[in-house]
Amino acid sequence: MPPEAPEASAIPNHPAQGDELISEIIAEFSQVFAFARTRWARYAEEVHPELKGVGIMVLQTILRKGPITATQLSQLLGMDKAVVSRQVTKLREFGLIEAEAAAEDRRVVLLTASLAAQTAIEELHAHTSHDYQERFQGWRLEELASLNEALHRFNGAAPAGADSPASRCARPAAE
């Protein structure tokens, strides 16, 4: 196992080099985001030709967290209720989610992913996995572990911490 990095950052000792390196990292993240946006748009269209990126995000959250109410969904995603409502309507029209009254209170509507959505998302995950396998072709296990560790550290340092939509909607950590 590699030695622990010292707590003090090298950036204060070399501010110009640190600034330049951070600028390069930001540029790399921009490319990652552009790649992800393009792929998400394509994946959404594979699930349904009229589905957009926000819709696939809502659908995946329903799949992971459902049964769930639209209000809970709005809170989890940090989205306006009207946006969530429009997405829920579209997802129902596309046959990707089902809405059922809650047994304990018939006024409450619970959203769940349909069997068609579950199948489509499983296929989506297979495509995603394949795409990333291709991008990581030729990487050594140590390089993958190092990237994973660095990203985990970077994401853990986010100001929003555990209360961000990304953390609230993520899959539970493997035990």
Contact map, one row per residue, 1 for C-alpha under 8 A:
1110000000000000000000000000000000000000000000000000000000000000000000000000000000000000000000000000000000000000000000000000000000000000000000000000000000000000000000000000000
1111000000000000000000000000000000000000000000000000000000000000000000000000000000000000000000000000000000000000000000000000000000000000000000000000000000000000000000000000000
1111100000000000000000000000000000000000000000000000000000000000000000000000000000000000000000000000000000000000000000000000000000000000000000000000000000000000000000000000000
0111110000000000000000000000000000000000000000000000000000000000000000000000000000000000000000000000000000000000000000000000000000000000000000000000000000000000000000000000000
0011111000000000000000000000000000000000000000000000000000000000000000000000000000000000000000000000000000000000000000000000000000000000000000000000000000000000000000000000000
0001111110000000000000000000000000000000000000000000000000000000000000000000000000000000000000000000000000000000000000000000000000000000000000000000000000000000000000000000000
0000111110000000000000000000000000000000000000000000000000000000000000000000000000000000000000000000000000000000000000000000000000000000000000000000000000000000000000000000000
0000011111000000000000000000000000000000000000000000000000000000000000000000000000000000000000000000000000000000000000000000000000000000000000000000000000000000000000000000000
0000011111110000000000000000000000000000000000000000000000000000000000000000000000000000000000000000000000000000000000000000000000000000000000000000000000000000000000000000000
0000000111111100010000000000000000000000000000000000000000000000000000000000000000000000000000000000000000000000000000000000000000000000000000000000000000000000000000000000000
0000000011111110111000000000000000000000000000000000000000000000000000000000000000000000000000000000000000000000000000000000000000000000000000000000000000000000000000000000000
0000000011111110010000000000000000000000000000000000000000000000000000000000000000000000000000000000000000000000000000000000000000000000000000000000000000000000000000000000000
0000000001111110000000000000000000000000000000000000000000000000000000000000000000000000000000000000000000000000000000000000000000000000000000000000000000000000000000000000000
0000000001111111110000000000000000000000000000000000000000000000000000000000000000000000000000000000000000000000000000000000000000000000000000000000000000000000000000000000000
0000000000111111111000000000000000000000000000000000000000000000000000000000000000000000000000000000000000000000000000000000000000000000000000000000000000000000000000000000000
0000000000000111111100000000000000000000000000000000000000000000000000000000000000000000000000000000000000000000000000000000000000000000000000000000000000000000000000000000000
0000000000100111111110000000000000000000000000000000000000000000000000000000000000000000000000000000000000000000000000000000000000000000000000000000000000000000000000000000000
0000000001110111111111000000000000000000000000000000000000000000000000000000000000000000000000000000000000000000000000000000000000000000000000000000000000000000000000000000000
0000000000100011111111100000000000000000000000000000000000000000000000000000000000000000000000000000000000000000000000000000000000000000000000000000000000000000000000000000000
0000000000000001111111110000000000000000000000000000000000000000000000000000000000000000000000000000000000000000000000000000000000000000000000000000000000000000000000000000000
0000000000000000111111111000000000000000000000000000000000000000000000000000000000000000000000000000000000000000000000000000000000000000000000000000000000000000000000000000000
0000000000000000011111111100000000000000000000000000000000000000000000000000000000000000000000000000000000000000000000000000000000000000000000000000000000000000000000000000000
0000000000000000001111111110000000000000000000000000000000000000000000000000000000000000000000000000000000000000000000000000000000000000000000000000000000000000000000000000000
0000000000000000000111111111000000000000000000000000000000000000000000000000000000000000000000000000000000000000000000000000000000000000000000000000000000000000000000000000000
0000000000000000000011111111100000000000000000000000000000000000000000000000000000000000000000000000000000000000000000000000000000000000000000000000000000000000000000000000000
0000000000000000000001111111110000000000000000000000000000000000000000000000000000000000000000000000000000000000000000000000000000000000000000000000000000000000000000000000000
0000000000000000000000111111111000000000000000000000000000000000000000000000000000000000000000000000000000000000000000000000000000000000000000000000000000000000000000000000000
0000000000000000000000011111111100000000000000000000000000000000000000000000000000000000000000000000000000000000000000000000000000000000000000000000000000000000000000000000000
0000000000000000000000001111111110000000000000000000000000000000000000000000000000000000000000000000000000000000000000000000000000000000000000000000000000000000000000000000000
0000000000000000000000000111111111000000000000000000000000000000000000000000000000000000000000000000000000000000000000000000000000000000000000000000000000000000000000000000000
0000000000000000000000000011111111100000000000000000000000000000000000000000000000000000000000000000000000000000000000000000000000000000000000000000000000000000000000000000000
0000000000000000000000000001111111110000000000000000000000000000000000000000000000000000000000000000000000000000000000000000000000000000000000000000000000000000000000000000000
0000000000000000000000000000111111111000000000000000000000000000000000000000000000000000000000000000000000000000000000000000000000000000000000000000000000000000000000000000000
0000000000000000000000000000011111111100000000000000000000000000000000000000000000000000000000000000000000000000000000000000000000000000000000000000000000000000000000000000000
0000000000000000000000000000001111111110000000000000000000000000000000000000000000000000000000000000000000000000000000000000000000000000000000000000000000000000000000000000000
0000000000000000000000000000000111111111000000000000000000000000000000000000000000000000000000000000000000000000000000000000000000000000000000000000000000000000000000000000000
0000000000000000000000000000000011111111100000000000100000000000000000000000000000000000000000000000000000000000000000000000000000000000000000000000000000000000000000000000000
0000000000000000000000000000000001111111110000000000000000000000000000000000000000000000000000000000000000000000000000000000000000000000000000000000000000000000000000000000000
0000000000000000000000000000000000111111111000000000000000000000000000000000000000000000000000000000000000000000000000000000000000000000000000000000000000000000000000000000000
0000000000000000000000000000000000011111111100000000100000000000000000000000000000000000000000000000000000000000000000000000000000000000000000000000000000000000000000000000000
0000000000000000000000000000000000001111111110000001100000000000000000000000000000000000000000000000000000000000000000000000000000000000000000000000000000000000000000000000000
0000000000000000000000000000000000000111111111000000000000000000000000000000000000000000000000000000000000000000000000000000000000000000000000000000000000000000000000000000000
0000000000000000000000000000000000000011111111100000000000000000000000000000000000000000000000000000000000000000000000000001000000000000000000000000000000000000000000000000000
0000000000000000000000000000000000000001111111111011101100000000000000000000000000000000000000000000000000000000000000000000000000000000000000000000000000000000000000000000000
0000000000000000000000000000000000000000111111111111000000000000000000000000000000000000000000000000000000000000000000000000000000000000000000000000000000000000000000000000000
0000000000000000000000000000000000000000011111111000000000000000000000000000000000000000000000000000000000000000000000000001000000000000000000000000000000000000000000000000000
0000000000000000000000000000000000000000001111111010000000000000000000000000000000000000000000000000000000000000000010011001000000000000000000000000000000000000000000000000000
0000000000000000000000000000000000000000000111111110000000000000000000000000000000000000000001000000000000000000000000000000000000000000000000000000000000000000000000000000000
0000000000000000000000000000000000000000000111111110000000000000000000000000000000000000000000000000000000000000000000000000000000000000000000000000000000000000000000000000000
0000000000000000000000000000000000000000000010011111000000000000000000000000000000000000000000000000000000000000000000000000000000000000000000000000000000000000000000000000000
0000000000000000000000000000000000000000000110111111101100000000000000000000000000000000000000000000000000000000000000000000000000000000000000000000000000000000000000000000000
0000000000000000000000000000000000000000100110000111111100000000000000000000000000000000000000000000000000000000000000000000000000000000000000000000000000000000000000000000000
0000000000000000000000000000000000001001100100000011111110000000000000000000000000000000000000000000000000000000000000000000000000000000000000000000000000000000000000000000000
0000000000000000000000000000000000000000000000000001111111000000000000000000000000000010000000000000000000000000000000000000000000000000000000000000000000000000000000000000000
0000000000000000000000000000000000000000000100000011111111100000000000000000000000000010001000000000000000000000000000000000000000000000000000000000000000000000000000000000000
0000000000000000000000000000000000000000000100000011111111110000000000000000000000000000000000000000000000000000000000000000000000000000000000000000000000000000000000000000000
0000000000000000000000000000000000000000000000000000111111111000000000000000000000000000000000000000000000000000000000000000000000000000000000000000000000000000000000000000000
0000000000000000000000000000000000000000000000000000011111111100000000001000100000010011000000000000000000000000000000000000000000000000000000000000000000000000000000000000000
0000000000000000000000000000000000000000000000000000001111111110000000000000000000000000001000011000000000000000100010000000000000000000000000000000000000000000000000000000000
0000000000000000000000000000000000000000000000000000000111111111000000000000000000000000000000000000000000000000000000001000000000000000000000000000000000000000000000000000000
0000000000000000000000000000000000000000000000000000000011111111110000001000000000000000000000000000000000000000000000000000000000000000000000000000000000000000000000001000000
0000000000000000000000000000000000000000000000000000000001111111111100001000000000000000000000000000000000000011100000000000000000000000000000000000000000000000000000000000000
0000000000000000000000000000000000000000000000000000000000111111110000000000000000000000000000000000000000000001100001000000000000000000000000000000000000000000000000000000000
0000000000000000000000000000000000000000000000000000000000011111110000000000000000000000000000000000000000000000000000000000000000000000000000000000000000000000000000001010000
0000000000000000000000000000000000000000000000000000000000001111111100000000000000000000000000000000000000000000000000000000000000000000000000000000000000000000000000001000000
0000000000000000000000000000000000000000000000000000000000001111111100000000000000000000000000000000000000000111100000000000000000000000000000000000000000000000000000000000000
0000000000000000000000000000000000000000000000000000000000000100111110000000000000000000000000000000000000000111000000000000000000000000000000000000000000000000000000000000000
0000000000000000000000000000000000000000000000000000000000000100111111011000000000000000000000000000000000000111000000000000000000000000000000000000000000000000000000000000000
0000000000000000000000000000000000000000000000000000000000000000001111111000000000000000000000000000000000011110000000000000000000000000000000000000000000000000000000000000000
0000000000000000000000000000000000000000000000000000000000000000000111111100000010011001000000000000000000001110000000000000000000000000000000000000000000000000000000000000000
0000000000000000000000000000000000000000000000000000000000000000000011111110000010000000000000000000000000000000000000000000000000000000000000000000000000000000000000000000000
0000000000000000000000000000000000000000000000000000000000000000000111111111000000000000000000000000000000000000000000000000000000000000000000000000000000000000000000000000000
0000000000000000000000000000000000000000000000000000000001001100000111111111100000010000000000000000000000000000000000000000000000000000000000000000000000000000000000000000000
0000000000000000000000000000000000000000000000000000000000000000000001111111111110010000000000000000000000000000000000000000000000000000000000000000000000000000000000000000000
0000000000000000000000000000000000000000000000000000000000000000000000111111111000000000000000000000000000000000000000000000000000000000000000000000000000000000000000000000000
0000000000000000000000000000000000000000000000000000000000000000000000011111111000000000000000000000000000000000000000000000000000000000000000000000000000000000000010011000000
0000000000000000000000000000000000000000000000000000000001000000000000001111111000000000000000000000000000000000000000000000000000000000000000000000000000000000000011011000000
0000000000000000000000000000000000000000000000000000000000000000000000000111111100000000000000000000000000000000000000000000000000000000000000000000000000000000000010000000000
0000000000000000000000000000000000000000000000000000000000000000000000000111111110110000000000000000000000000000000000000000000000000000000000000000000000000000000000000000000
0000000000000000000000000000000000000000000000000000000000000000000000000100011111110000000000000000000000000000000000000000000000000000000000000000000000000000000000000000000
0000000000000000000000000000000000000000000000000000000000000000000001100100001111111000000000000000000000000000000000000000000000000000000000000000000000000000000000000000000
0000000000000000000000000000000000000000000000000000000000000000000000000000000111111100000000000000000000000000000000000000000000000000000000000000000000000000000000000000000
0000000000000000000000000000000000000000000000000000000000000000000000000000001111111110000000000000000000000000000000000000000000000000000000000000000000000000000000000000000
0000000000000000000000000000000000000000000000000000000001000000000001001100001111111111000000000000000000000000000000000000000000000000000000000000000000000000000000000000000
0000000000000000000000000000000000000000000000000000000000000000000001000000000011111111100000000000000000000000000000000000000000000000000000000000000000000000000000000000000
0000000000000000000000000000000000000000000000000000000000000000000000000000000001111111110000000000000000000000000000000000000000000000000000000000000000000000000000000000000
0000000000000000000000000000000000000000000000000000011001000000000000000000000000111111111000000000000000000000000000000000000000000000000000000000000000000000000000000000000
0000000000000000000000000000000000000000000000000000000001000000000001000000000000011111111100001000000000000000000000000000000000000000000000000000000000000000000000000000000
0000000000000000000000000000000000000000000000000000000000000000000000000000000000001111111110000000000000000000000000000000000000000000000000000000000000000000000000000000000
0000000000000000000000000000000000000000000000000000000000000000000000000000000000000111111111000000000000000000000000000000000000000000000000000000000000000000000000000000000
0000000000000000000000000000000000000000000000000000001000100000000000000000000000000011111111111000000000000000000000000000000000000000000000000000000000000000000000000000000
0000000000000000000000000000000000000000000000000000000000000000000000000000000000000001111111111110000000000000000000000000000000000000000000000000000000000000000000000000000
0000000000000000000000000000000000000000000000000000000000000000000000000000000000000000111111110000000000000000000000000000000000000000000000000000000000000000000000000000000
0000000000000000000000000000000000000000000000010000000000000000000000000000000000000000011111111000000000000000000000000000000000000000000000000000000000000000000000000000000
0000000000000000000000000000000000000000000000000000000000000000000000000000000000000000001111111100000000000000010110000000000000000000000000000000000000000000000000000000000
0000000000000000000000000000000000000000000000000000000000100000000000000000000000000000001111111100000000000000111110000000000000000000000000000000000000000000000000000000000
0000000000000000000000000000000000000000000000000000000000100000000000000000000000000001001101111110000000000011110010000000000000000000000000000000000000000000000000000000000
0000000000000000000000000000000000000000000000000000000000000000000000000000000000000000000100111111000000000011110000000000000000000000000000000000000000000000000000000000000
0000000000000000000000000000000000000000000000000000000000000000000000000000000000000000000100001111100000001111000000000000000000000000000000000000000000000000000000000000000
0000000000000000000000000000000000000000000000000000000000000000000000000000000000000000000000000111110000001110000000000000000000000000000000000000000000000000000000000000000
0000000000000000000000000000000000000000000000000000000000000000000000000000000000000000000000000011111011111100000000000000000000000000000000000000000000000000000000000000000
0000000000000000000000000000000000000000000000000000000000000000000000000000000000000000000000000001111111111100000000000000000000000000000000000000000000000000000000000000000
0000000000000000000000000000000000000000000000000000000000000000000000000000000000000000000000000000111111000000000000000000000000000000000000000000000000000000000000000000000
0000000000000000000000000000000000000000000000000000000000000000000000000000000000000000000000000000011111000000000000000000000000000000000000000000000000000000000000000000000
0000000000000000000000000000000000000000000000000000000000000000000000000000000000000000000000000000111111110000000000000000000000000000000000000000000000000000000000000000000
0000000000000000000000000000000000000000000000000000000000000000000000000000000000000000000000000000111111111000000000000000000000000000000000000000000000000000000000000000000
0000000000000000000000000000000000000000000000000000000000000000000000000000000000000000000000000000110011111000000000000000000000000000000000000000000000000000000000000000000
0000000000000000000000000000000000000000000000000000000000000000000010000000000000000000000000000000110011111100000000000000000000000000000000000000000000000000000000000000000
0000000000000000000000000000000000000000000000000000000000000000000011000000000000000000000000000011110001111110000000000000000000000000000000000000000000000000000000000000000
0000000000000000000000000000000000000000000000000000000000000000011111000000000000000000000000000011110000011111000000000000000000000000000000000000000000000000000000000000000
0000000000000000000000000000000000000000000000000000000000000100011111000000000000000000000000001111000000001111100000000000000000000000000000000000000000000000000000000000000
0000000000000000000000000000000000000000000000000000000000000110011100000000000000000000000000001110000000000111110000000000000000000000000000000000000000000000000000000000000
0000000000000000000000000000000000000000000000000000000000100110010000000000000000000000000000011100000000000011111111000000000000000000000000000000000000000000000000000000000
0000000000000000000000000000000000000000000000000000000000000000000000000000000000000000000000111100000000000001111111000000000000000000000000000000000000000000000000000000000
0000000000000000000000000000000000000000000000000000000000000000000000000000000000000000000000010000000000000000111111100000000000000000000000000000000000000000000000000000000
0000000000000000000000000000000000000000000000000000000000000000000000000000000000000000000000110000000000000000111111110000000000000000000000000000000000000000000000000000000
0000000000000000000000000000000000000000000000100000000000100000000000000000000000000000000000111000000000000000111111111000000000000000000000000000000000000000000000000000000
0000000000000000000000000000000000000000000000000000000000000010000000000000000000000000000000000000000000000000111111111100000000000000000000000000000000000000000000000000000
0000000000000000000000000000000000000000000000000000000000000000000000000000000000000000000000000000000000000000001111111110000000000000000000000000000000000000000000000000000
0000000000000000000000000000000000000000000000100000000000000000000000000000000000000000000000000000000000000000000111111111000000000000000000000000000000000000000000000000000
0000000000000000000000000000000000000000000000100000000000010000000000000000000000000000000000000000000000000000000011111111100000000000000000000000000000000000000000000000000
0000000000000000000000000000000000000000000000000000000000000000000000000000000000000000000000000000000000000000000001111111110000000000000000000000000000000000000000000000000
0000000000000000000000000000000000000000000000000000000000000000000000000000000000000000000000000000000000000000000000111111111000000000000000000000000000000000000000000000000
0000000000000000000000000000000000000000001001100000000000000000000000000000000000000000000000000000000000000000000000011111111100000000000000000000000000000000000000000000000
0000000000000000000000000000000000000000000000000000000000000000000000000000000000000000000000000000000000000000000000001111111110000000000000000000000000000000000000000000000
0000000000000000000000000000000000000000000000000000000000000000000000000000000000000000000000000000000000000000000000000111111111000000000000000000000000000000000000000000000
0000000000000000000000000000000000000000000000000000000000000000000000000000000000000000000000000000000000000000000000000011111111100000000000000000000000000000000000000000000
0000000000000000000000000000000000000000000000000000000000000000000000000000000000000000000000000000000000000000000000000001111111110000000000000000000000000000000000000000000
0000000000000000000000000000000000000000000000000000000000000000000000000000000000000000000000000000000000000000000000000000111111111000000000000000000000000000000000000000000
0000000000000000000000000000000000000000000000000000000000000000000000000000000000000000000000000000000000000000000000000000011111111100000000000000000000000000000000000000000
0000000000000000000000000000000000000000000000000000000000000000000000000000000000000000000000000000000000000000000000000000001111111110000000000000000000000000000000000000000
0000000000000000000000000000000000000000000000000000000000000000000000000000000000000000000000000000000000000000000000000000000111111111000000000000000000000000000000000000000
0000000000000000000000000000000000000000000000000000000000000000000000000000000000000000000000000000000000000000000000000000000011111111100000000000000000000000000000000000000
0000000000000000000000000000000000000000000000000000000000000000000000000000000000000000000000000000000000000000000000000000000001111111100000000000000000000000000000000000000
0000000000000000000000000000000000000000000000000000000000000000000000000000000000000000000000000000000000000000000000000000000000111111100000000000000000000000000000000000000
0000000000000000000000000000000000000000000000000000000000000000000000000000000000000000000000000000000000000000000000000000000000011111111000000000000000000000000000000000000
0000000000000000000000000000000000000000000000000000000000000000000000000000000000000000000000000000000000000000000000000000000000001111111000000000000000000000000000000000000
0000000000000000000000000000000000000000000000000000000000000000000000000000000000000000000000000000000000000000000000000000000000000001111100000000000000000000000000000000000
0000000000000000000000000000000000000000000000000000000000000000000000000000000000000000000000000000000000000000000000000000000000000001111110110000000000000000000000000000000
0000000000000000000000000000000000000000000000000000000000000000000000000000000000000000000000000000000000000000000000000000000000000000011111110000000000000000000000000000000
0000000000000000000000000000000000000000000000000000000000000000000000000000000000000000000000000000000000000000000000000000000000000000001111111000000000000000000000000000000
0000000000000000000000000000000000000000000000000000000000000000000000000000000000000000000000000000000000000000000000000000000000000000000111111100000000000000000000000000000
0000000000000000000000000000000000000000000000000000000000000000000000000000000000000000000000000000000000000000000000000000000000000000001111111110000000000000000000000000000
0000000000000000000000000000000000000000000000000000000000000000000000000000000000000000000000000000000000000000000000000000000000000000001111111111000000000000000000000000000
0000000000000000000000000000000000000000000000000000000000000000000000000000000000000000000000000000000000000000000000000000000000000000000011111111100000000000000000000000000
0000000000000000000000000000000000000000000000000000000000000000000000000000000000000000000000000000000000000000000000000000000000000000000001111111110000000000000000000000000
0000000000000000000000000000000000000000000000000000000000000000000000000000000000000000000000000000000000000000000000000000000000000000000000111111111000000000000000000000000
0000000000000000000000000000000000000000000000000000000000000000000000000000000000000000000000000000000000000000000000000000000000000000000000011111111100000000000000000000000
0000000000000000000000000000000000000000000000000000000000000000000000000000000000000000000000000000000000000000000000000000000000000000000000001111111110000000000000000000000
0000000000000000000000000000000000000000000000000000000000000000000000000000000000000000000000000000000000000000000000000000000000000000000000000111111111000000000000000000000
0000000000000000000000000000000000000000000000000000000000000000000000000000000000000000000000000000000000000000000000000000000000000000000000000011111111100000000000000000000
0000000000000000000000000000000000000000000000000000000000000000000000000000000000000000000000000000000000000000000000000000000000000000000000000001111111110000000000000000000
0000000000000000000000000000000000000000000000000000000000000000000000000000000000000000000000000000000000000000000000000000000000000000000000000000111111111000000000000000000
0000000000000000000000000000000000000000000000000000000000000000000000000000000000000000000000000000000000000000000000000000000000000000000000000000011111111100000000000000000
0000000000000000000000000000000000000000000000000000000000000000000000000000000000000000000000000000000000000000000000000000000000000000000000000000001111111100100000000000000
0000000000000000000000000000000000000000000000000000000000000000000000000000000000000000000000000000000000000000000000000000000000000000000000000000000111111100100000000000000
0000000000000000000000000000000000000000000000000000000000000000000000000000000000000000000000000000000000000000000000000000000000000000000000000000000011111110100000000000000
0000000000000000000000000000000000000000000000000000000000000000000000000000000000000000000000000000000000000000000000000000000000000000000000000000000001111111100000000000000
0000000000000000000000000000000000000000000000000000000000000000000000000000000000000000000000000000000000000000000000000000000000000000000000000000000000001111100000000000000
0000000000000000000000000000000000000000000000000000000000000000000000000000000000000000000000000000000000000000000000000000000000000000000000000000000000000111111100000000000
0000000000000000000000000000000000000000000000000000000000000000000000000000000000000000000000000000000000000000000000000000000000000000000000000000000000111111111100100000000
0000000000000000000000000000000000000000000000000000000000000000000000000000000000000000000000000000000000000000000000000000000000000000000000000000000000000001111100110000000
0000000000000000000000000000000000000000000000000000000000000000000000000000000000000000000000000000000000000000000000000000000000000000000000000000000000000001111110110000000
0000000000000000000000000000000000000000000000000000000000000000000000000000000000000000000000000000000000000000000000000000000000000000000000000000000000000001111111110000000
0000000000000000000000000000000000000000000000000000000000000000000000000001110000000000000000000000000000000000000000000000000000000000000000000000000000000000001111111000000
0000000000000000000000000000000000000000000000000000000000000000000000000000100000000000000000000000000000000000000000000000000000000000000000000000000000000000000111111100000
0000000000000000000000000000000000000000000000000000000000000000000000000000000000000000000000000000000000000000000000000000000000000000000000000000000000000000111111111100000
0000000000000000000000000000000000000000000000000000000000000000000000000001100000000000000000000000000000000000000000000000000000000000000000000000000000000000011111111100000
0000000000000000000000000000000000000000000000000000000000001001100000000001100000000000000000000000000000000000000000000000000000000000000000000000000000000000000011111110000
0000000000000000000000000000000000000000000000000000000000000000000000000000000000000000000000000000000000000000000000000000000000000000000000000000000000000000000001111111000
0000000000000000000000000000000000000000000000000000000000000001000000000000000000000000000000000000000000000000000000000000000000000000000000000000000000000000000000001111100
0000000000000000000000000000000000000000000000000000000000000000000000000000000000000000000000000000000000000000000000000000000000000000000000000000000000000000000000000111110
0000000000000000000000000000000000000000000000000000000000000000000000000000000000000000000000000000000000000000000000000000000000000000000000000000000000000000000000000011111
0000000000000000000000000000000000000000000000000000000000000000000000000000000000000000000000000000000000000000000000000000000000000000000000000000000000000000000000000001111
0000000000000000000000000000000000000000000000000000000000000000000000000000000000000000000000000000000000000000000000000000000000000000000000000000000000000000000000000000111
